[in-house]
Amino acid sequence: PACCGNNNCMPICPIGAQYNGSMSVRRALRMGLNLLSNAVVVKVETGAGNKVQAVHFIDQHKQMHRVTGKYFLLTANAMETTKILLLSRDERNPNGVANAHDQVGRHLMDHPASSVEFFSDEPLFLGRGPVCPGSINNTRDGEFRGERSAIRIDVHNENPTRYLSERYVAQGYYGEELNQKIRWGAERYVLLKSMFEMLPDPENRIVLSDQKDAWGIPKMEIHYRFPEYVHKGYDECRKMFEKAVVAMGGTEAVYSERGIYSNSQHITGTLRMGSDPAQSVCNKLAQAHDHENLFFGGTGVMPTASTVNSTLTGVSLSLMAADNIIKSEIGRASC
């Protein structure tokens, strides 16, 4: 359904107007999917011709199981799919499955984010309607991208009452004075957030750690750094934020710091799509270069990140991968 302005999108929309993965799962269950919950995949097994012939998973009782199939679609997100592939070393694939050229886990990207919060000089009465009613998007493209990152600025609309209440209580306000502070602040609070484009860097990557989790499975070790490309984007965005504060008669402005960015959970890369197997993990069909019956779904196959949320792109790519599996099977049957 269309958004009805609940102003409560995270972690889930109460009427299902915002996509989440459970919607696709429920649809697949109606179509005959066999869903195994509380299962952790730990190995992809290859066989003749380096085709994938099974996956191994641990159930909630820590018992190992093996599942065979003709085609395999890994959709455990850009990070967990990477971990599964790296865990799946064998004689044919000493670096892990789909990793003949050491590309699995590389080019990890997210959207580094910065923000400014302040109080406007007139009441705005936020907290009604969508949490993010709009964005400033004319900063997303131009020749400047040769020097610095693209920028997207979101105008936020969350109800700030709880945040301001905790803030003012910590400052020592109470009683009627506290009520007045909350009322005044909630009417005028403004939050602007920006997201910066991250470039694909092969050194930003996921590898296996020498530490293990409670299941005895190696954890992930993440290597990640922000280039000057992003920092320069922050510098330009800071100027825009300052202009916005002045234009709205803002007071008590608080800016996030250069180089200290919040994450956006928009994980892309690690399984990047490309035509050259030496620089990518899968082809334009989301099919692994090294294994003809292995496909990937989700945001990991995206070769670049842009500045926009990646969920719906990941869903589209997953549907495309599923379609390509169907086409592969039809083609095989016709032969």
N, C-alpha and C positions, 0 to 999 in steps of 0.2 A: 504493500500500500504506500501511498504518498505520505510524506512527513506531515504530521499534524501538530508539530510544535510542542512535544512533551518536554523539550529542553533536558533530555536525559538520554544521551546516546552511548555513553560508555559505562560498563563494558558492553552493554547490549541495548538496543532499542526496544522499549516495552511493547511496541506493536509490530515489530519486524520490518520497519521501513528501511532500515540500514542493513545491507547484506552481511551475513556471517556464514561460516562454513557449514553450520548445522542445517541450513536450508537445503543445500545440495545433498547432504547426507540423508535427510528425510526423504527427498525426492528419489534418491537412488535406492533407498530401502523399499519404497513402493514399487520400484522396478525390479526388485529381486536381489539387491545387494546383500551379501552375507557379511555383516559387520562384526568384527571381533574386538571387543573393548578390553581395556587393561592389558594390552599386548604391546611389547616393545621389540621392533625389528632390529636385529643385531648383525645380520649377515645377508648379503646377496650372493648366491651360489651360481657359478658359471659352469658350463659343460662344453660339449663338442662344438667346434666353430666359435668358441667364446660367446655363445648365446647364454643368456640367463635362463636357468632351469628351475630355480627355487629361491625362496627367501626363508630365513630362519627367524623365529621370534620367541621371546620369553613371555610366559603368561604371568598372572598375578601370584602364582605359587612358585615362580622361578623355574618352571618346567620348560624345556626347549621343544619347539614344534617346527615342522618343515612343511611349507606349502608350495606346490608346483603349479605351473601354468605355461601358456604359450606366449603371453605378453605380460609385461610388468610395467606399471605406471607408479613411479615414486612421487608422492606429493606431501612429503613430511616437512615442508617449508625449506627455505634456502639454507638453513643452518642444520637441521636434523637430517635432511637428505644427504648433505655433505658428510656428516658424521657416519651415516650408514655406509656410504660408498667407501670412505677411508678405512672403516673397520673390515671391509670385505676383501682382504688381501688373499691371494692364492698364487699358485705357480704361474698361471697365465697372466695375472694382474698383480705384480709385486707391489705396486703403489696404491692398490685399491681398484675397485671396479670403476670403469669409465674414466680412468685416470692415467692412461698410457703416457700422456705428455705433461703430467703434473699440473693440470689446470683445475682440478676439482678443489673447491674452497677458495680459489683466488678471486680477485676483483670484488670483494665484499663491499657493499655500499648501503648506506642508510641516508636519511635526510637530517643533517645537523640542523638544530633549531635554536633560534635566539628569541628574545621577547622584550617588551617594555610594558610596564603597568603603571598607571597613574590615575588621578582623579580629574575629571573634566570640570569646566566652570559652570555647568548646568546639568540638571538631572537628565539621565538617559534611560533609566529604568530597565536595565538589562535583565535577562533571565526569562524572557518570554519568546517563544518560537524556537527555531533551530539553534543548536549550540554554536554553529558557525554559519551565519547567514550570508557571508560573502567573502571574497578574497580580492586583493589587488594583484592583478595578473599581468599588467603591462610591463612588469620588471622581469619577465621570464625569458625574453629572447632579444637578441641584438648582437652587434659586433663585439660588445664588451665581453661576451663569453669566451673570447680568445685570451682574456686576461683574468677574469674573475667569474665566480659562479652566478648562475641565474638565481633569482630570488622570487619567492612567493610569500605574500604577506596575508595572513588570515585575520579577519576581524572576529574576535570571539564574543560569545554572548551567554556564557555560563552565569548562573545565579551565584554571586560572590558572597552571599550572606554567611555561610559557614566559615569560609576562609577568613573573612574580615572579623567575624566574631572571635575566632581563635587568636587572630593577630592582636585585637584590642584587649582581650583578656590577658594575654601575655604582657601587654604594655601596662597593665594595672588598672584598667577601667572596669567599673562595675556599676550596678544599679541603673538609675535613669540616665546617667552620663554615658554608660555603655550602650544603652538603647539608642540614644541620640547619635552616637558615633557610628553605630552599625547602620542606622537609617540613612544618615548623610552619605556614608561611604558606599553603601549598596546602590544608591541612586546614581552615583557618579563614576563608579569604578570602570576603567577601560583596560582591556588586555589585548595587545597586538602580538602576534607570533609570526615569525618568518621561518621558512624552510629553504635551505641552500642545496643547490645541485652538487652532488658528489661525483667526481670523475672515477672511472674504473682504474684501479691501481693494483697490479698483480701482487704487490707486497702487502696489501690489505687482505688478509686471508684467515681461514680457519684450518687448524691442524689438530691432531689428536694430542691430548695431554698425557703425561705420565701418571696423573691422578685418576682414581676411579670413583664412580658414584656408588650408591647403596646396592646397586644391582651387580656390581663388579665390572661395569662397562666403562671404558676410558671416557673421560670428560672431553669437552672441546677446549682448545686454547685459541684465543682470538688475538690476532695482531692487527692493529688498526691505528691509523694516524690521520690527522687533518692536514691537507696541503695548504700552502699559501693561497691557492686558488679560492678556497673556502674563506680564509681569513679576510681576503680582500672583499669578498662578497659581504661579510659581516660589516666591514668598514662603511660600505655604501649603504647598507641597510640601516646602520646606526644613524646616518644622516637623515634618512627618511623618517625614522622613528622620532628624531628630535623635531623635525618639521611638523609631524602630527601632534606632538605634545604642545607645541606653540600654537598651532591652529585651533586646538580645542581648549586653550586656556588651561593646560594641564598643570597640576602641582604634584609634589611628592613622587616624581617619576623615578622608577627603579629599572635600570637596564641590565640585561644579562651581560656577562663579561666576554670579551674577545678570547676565543680559544677554549672557552668552557661552554659547550653546547649540550643541549638536552637531546636525547635520542627520540626518534619518531616511530620506532617499530615498523618501519617501511623497508624491510630487509630485501635487498636485491643482489644480483650477481651470484657468485660461487658455482653456478652451473651454466655459465653464459652460452648463449646461442651464437653460432658463427659458421662460416664456410670452411675455415682452416682448422683442422683437428689439432694443430700444434698450438693454437691460441684460444680454443674454445672446448666445451664439453659435449655439446649437442648441435645438431643441424637445425635448419629452419622449421623442421617438423617436430621439434622438441625430442628428437630421437638421438640416443647416445651415439657418438661417432664409433665407439669401440664395440657396441653390442646392438645388433639389428632389432632385437625384440624388447629393448629397454627404452622407456620414455619417461619424461619428467613433466610434472605439473607444478604450478605456483610461480612465485616471483623470482626464483633463483635463476631461471633461464634468461632473464632480462639482461641485455648487455650494457645498458645505461640506466640511470635513475631519474633523470630530469628533476622536477621539483614537485611532482604531483603524487598523491597517495597511490600506492601500487596494488592495492587489493583487487580492484576490478580488472586491472590488466592481468594479474596473476590468474584470476578466474577464467578470463577469456583464453589465455594461453593453455590452461588445463583442459578446457573444452576442445581447443584445437588439437591438443595431443591425443585426447580420446577419439576425436574424429579420425585422426591419422592412423590410430590403431585399427579402427573399424575398416578403413580403406585398405590397410595392409592385409587384413584377414580376407576381405572380399577379393583382393587381387590374387592372394595365394590360392583361394578356393577356385577361382576362374582358371588358374593355370593347371 
